[in-house]
Amino acid sequence: MTASQWSGGYLTPDTAVVTLGGETEDAEERFRHHLVDVRRGTISGEMTVEVDHP
């Protein structure tokens, strides 16, 4: 499974990973992964996910 196929989920009962996806003008897929404090409803930070395609 690549990062582009992973839609996020819960890391702990209080922290979720939310994935936002889209395309550049060149039709290249881009994804950003954010840590969200679900109790407060705030973004705690951004995760960097690196994927190698063989």
LINCOR-V320926 format. One record per residue. N is the residue number from 1. RES is the residue in three letters. PHI is phi in whole degrees, 0 to 359 (NA if undefined). Layout:
N RES PHI
N RES PHI
This chain:
1 MET NA
2 THR 266
3 ALA 299
4 SER 291
5 GLN 263
6 TRP 267
7 SER 260
8 GLY 96
9 GLY 158
10 TYR 271
11 LEU 270
12 THR 220
13 PRO 300
14 ASP 253
15 THR 231
16 ALA 237
17 VAL 254
18 VAL 248
19 THR 252
20 LEU 248
21 GLY 232
22 GLY 187
23 GLU 234
24 THR 281
25 GLU 298
26 ASP 270
27 ALA 66
28 GLU 273
29 GLU 289
30 ARG 228
31 PHE 224
32 ARG 235
33 HIS 244
34 HIS 245
35 LEU 274
36 VAL 237
37 ASP 279
38 VAL 289
39 ARG 287
40 ARG 266
41 GLY 74
42 THR 239
43 ILE 279
44 SER 268
45 GLY 165
46 GLU 242
47 MET 263
48 THR 261
49 VAL 241
50 GLU 251
51 VAL 231
52 ASP 259
53 HIS 255
54 PRO 294
